[in-house]
Amino acid sequence: MFRRLKLHMRFWSVLLACACLVLPGVVPKAAAHPHVFVDATVDFVFGEDGLAGLNVRWTFDAMASTQYLMDLDVNGDGKLTAEEWATQRDDIAVFLAEERFFTHVAVNGQPVFIPAIRDFVATFENGQLEYSFHAPLSVPNGADVLVAVFDPSYYTDFQVSEENIRLSGRPDGASFSLVDAPDLAFYDGQIIPLAAKVQF
């Protein structure tokens, strides 16, 4: 599935570049068009010493869910079983690691890379595919943390709302807000993502 996704991403990038060269007045900003839409939930999980990690959940749009299920559903019965997922989970996790899990983290203004995830689970219910995983972090109290979920190729449009930001085990004085993150601008700098800014 994700090899196919990579090919799609390359195809659209090349097509866009050709359009910009051939058609006067066509600019990347006008041509940017995602093909997969995902609602993202980010739960900041705190421990005694500070931020211990992120619980992340992605809910894919109905069309993408159906398309991806065709790859995940090995026996073609329209369901995704734990056994089917187990045979593909590690390969998908490797691809996501190459893409930084589409989860961009900065602590006190410095980028922090997520080396691995755990508890990576996929479910398909009511026509929608969901991915969930835990991204371990170790950030001491007193830090400013910025988290943005986005796909730099803009093949996938991740949406994050205030209702989908949570603080589990919130320490005293912890707060969050959604802010524009111009330092994380992508798609040739033309798209500025929203980021969850957490102070604790």
N, C-alpha and C positions, 0 to 999 in steps of 0.2 A: 504494500500500500504506500509506504513512505518513499520507496524508490520512484513509484509512479508520481507521487506528489512532487518530488524533486524535479522530475522531467517536466511536469506541468509548469512549475515555477520558472525553469529555464526557458521553456517555450514562450511563455508570456513576456519574459524579460527581453528576449530577442525580438519578438513581434513588436513590442513597444519601442525598442530602439530603432527598428526599421521604419516604423510609422513616423517617428520624430525626424528622421533623416529625409524621408520621401515627401511627407505632407507638410507644407508650410503652415505655421501657426499651431501645429499639434505639439503640445508640451506634455511632459510626464504627469504633471499635476492633474491635468484634465483627463488623462487616459487611465489614471490609477483606478483599479477596479478589483476589489477582492472577490474571491469565488467561494470561500467558506466563511461562515459567520459563527462565532463562538461567544457565549456568555461565560465570563470567567469569574469565579469566586476565589478570594484570597483570604485565608484565615491566619492571622499572625498569632503564633502559639508562644506564650511566655512561660518561662520557668522561674525558679528562685533568683537566678543570676542575670536574667535578661531574656532576650529573644532567642528561643530555641529552634525555631523553624517556621515554615509556611505549609499550611494545608491548602492545596490548590485543587480546584475542580473546574473542568471545562465541560460545557454543555453545547454540543454541536447542533447546528440548524438541521431541520428535518431532511433536506435534500442531501447534505453531506453525510448525515447519519446513515441514510439508506445506502449511499454509494460505498461508504467505508465498511458497512456491515457485510457487503458482498465479498470483501477481502478477508474479513475476520471470521465470518461464518463458514467454517471449513466444510461442514456437511450440508450446507445449503438449506437448512430447515427454518431459516428466518429468525433464529435465536442465537445469542452469544452465550456459550456456556463457560464456566470457569476453566474447564479443560482446554477448550479452544483458545481462550485468552492466554493460558499458561504457555502454550507452544509458540506464541508470537510476542509475548510481553518484552522479553529481553532485547529482541531485535528492534522493536519500536523504541525502547528506552535508549538504545545506542543512538538511534537517529535523533531523538529529542535532545540527547546530550550534545550532539554536534550543533544543534540549534539553540543551545543554552536553555533548553526547556521553555523557550519563548518567554522566560521570566527573568527580567533584568533588575538587578538589585544593586543599590549603592548605599554604603554606610558612611555617614559623615562626608558625603561627597565623593567617596572613592568606590569604584566598581568592585563588586564581590561576585565571584563566579560560584555557581552551584555545581560541585563536582559529580554528584550522584543524587538519585532520589530513591525513596523506598515506599512500600505499600502502594505500588502502582497498580490500579484496578480499572478495568473498563466494564461498563454495563450498558445494555441496550434494553430500554423499557419505554413503552408508550411511544414508539417510533423515534426515540432520541438516544443518541450515543453520548455517554459521559465518560470522561477520564478523570481520575482523581489520584493524587500522589502527595507524599510529604517530602519537602525539600529541607533537609537539616541545615541549620545555621547556628552560629554561636556569637551573639552580639551582646556585649555587656550593657547593663543599665546606664542611662545617660546619653544614648546615641540617637541620632536622627537617621531613619531608614527610609529609603525611597524604593518602591517596587512598581514596575510597569510591566504589563503583559502585552507583548506585541510580536508580530512577524515582520522582520525588516523587509522581506520581499513583497509584503502586502498582498500575498496570495490569500492569507487568512486574516480576517478582521476580528480581533478580540475586543469585546466590549466589557468594561468594568464600571459598575455603578456604586454609589455609596452603600446601597442596600446589600451589596455583595462583598463588602469589606468587613471583616470581623476581627476582634481582639479577644482571644481566648486566654484566660488567666491574666487579664489586664492588670498591670501594676498600678499603684497609685500615681495619678498625674498623667497616665498615658492617654494620648489622643491621636486622631488621624484626620486627614483631609485629602481630598482629591485635588491635585494641582497639575497644571501644564508642566511638562518636563522638556524644555527646549534642548537641553544638553543631550537628550536621547532621541532627537529628531531622526526619522528614518525615511526611506524611499527618496534617496538623494536629498535628504534634509527638508523635504516638503511637507511631511506629516509629523506633527508634534503629539506624542502620546499623552494620555492622562496617566498619572502615577499616584499611588497611594503613599502619602507622606505620613510616617508614624514617628512620633516623638515620645520618649519614655525615659 
